[in-house]
Amino acid sequence: MNPLFRFICASLFTLMVLAVAAPVQAQGDGWPVSTGSPAPDFRLPTLAGESKSLSQYRGKIVLVNFWASWCPYCRDEMPSMDRLLRSFPKGDLVILAVNVEKRIPEKYRRAQVSFDFLSDASGQVQQKYGAYRLPDTFIVDRKGVVRQRVTGGIEWDAPKVVSYLKSL
């Protein structure tokens, strides 16, 4: 194996472990959003040019997922997010996949998923949420309160995750 490739892989793995192991700080410690606080509202365009806001989904469970096409963990968790959404009664769970790139690559514009891709090209919503370690997902309950923050990719359709979300 190429030594440069091994070095890059080892460096990326180390950074990933540090990012996942780092404690999540509360709102008063410099993070804009913390669990137990109201989720900041936002309005962003979909790929079709429609405008969607978080507040329009009050009364539903919402996953606000910050992602980028260059992030392998973001790409890896998307199929499980799609399966998760399909396992809930229609309209009970909403996934807002907020892309943080200047432009969403064409292959994602044609992706067959059951949730909306939103574009945060300016980075304002990403900054408001303090979502810099991707993927970064905020679980918002039916009252608009952030219940959990999940940094890093997970299997969203795992039984424990589904059970937790259904308990909200």
Number of C-alpha atoms within 10 A of each C-alpha: 5 6 8 9 10 11 11 11 12 12 12 12 12 11 12 15 12 11 16 15 10 10 8 15 13 14 15 9 9 9 15 18 21 22 18 15 15 15 24 15 12 13 15 19 17 19 15 10 10 9 12 16 14 19 15 11 19 15 14 18 22 24 24 21 25 27 27 20 16 11 13 13 16 21 14 13 17 20 17 15 22 17 16 21 22 16 12 14 8 9 12 14 22 20 20 21 24 26 22 24 16 12 12 18 12 8 9 12 12 9 9 10 15 15 16 16 24 25 24 23 17 11 15 12 20 19 14 15 20 16 23 14 15 23 24 22 25 24 22 28 24 16 15 22 20 22 17 15 19 16 21 17 20 17 17 19 19 12 11 11 14 16 11 9 20 12 8 13
